[in-house]
Amino acid sequence: MILPIFAYGQPVLKKKAEEITPEHSGLSQLIDDMFKTMYHANGVGLAAPQIGKSLRLFVVDASPFAEDEPECEDFIQVFINPEIVEQTGDKWKFNEGCLSIPGIREDIERKPTIVVRYYDEKFEYFEEEFSGRIARIIQHEYDHLEGKLFTDHISALKKTLLKGKLNDISKGRVSIDYKMKFNLK
């Protein structure tokens, strides 16, 4: 099922997500729904808080970047209870966007290489190193689990300049072609 994506301004996006146990009811269906929702919105990653679930879970499909980075080809992964344990290299800028903040993109600096501990959808444990765009996608989605958005990485001046657009998004005054849930208070 395609779920609505929670828009900027929704409290769940600023909350630190909770760990998942292997006994979590409906986990397989949730993961399937998250992939369907991400693909419907043309995303490359989606975190559970973005669909209103404060859970430490995100899904990634980096294959749209395969032309520039061959290691992205067929990189489709589920991350449960991830923990970034190491970040190395010189920060590099890349223009990021977010399904929860449609129409806004900014250059964000992130480290190029990370080491992540996580469980997959079968609750098998992994500790892996990722680099390049895959590392960037993982860091972006991981931020969602920590209650952070990519706009938290921009300067105060840029944030001030975006305030009106962000306010419009939170109130549903944005043109999008996927389902969203807005903070209409």
Protein Blocks (a to p, Z undefined) as FASTA:
>chain_A
ZZddddehiaklmcccddddfklghklmmmmmmmmmmmmnopabdcfklnopacdddddd
fklmmmmmmmlgopacddehiacfbdedjddddddddfklghiacdddddfbdcdddddf
kopacddddehjllmmmmmmmmmmnopafklmpcfklmmmmmmmmmmmmnopacdfbdcd
ddfZZ
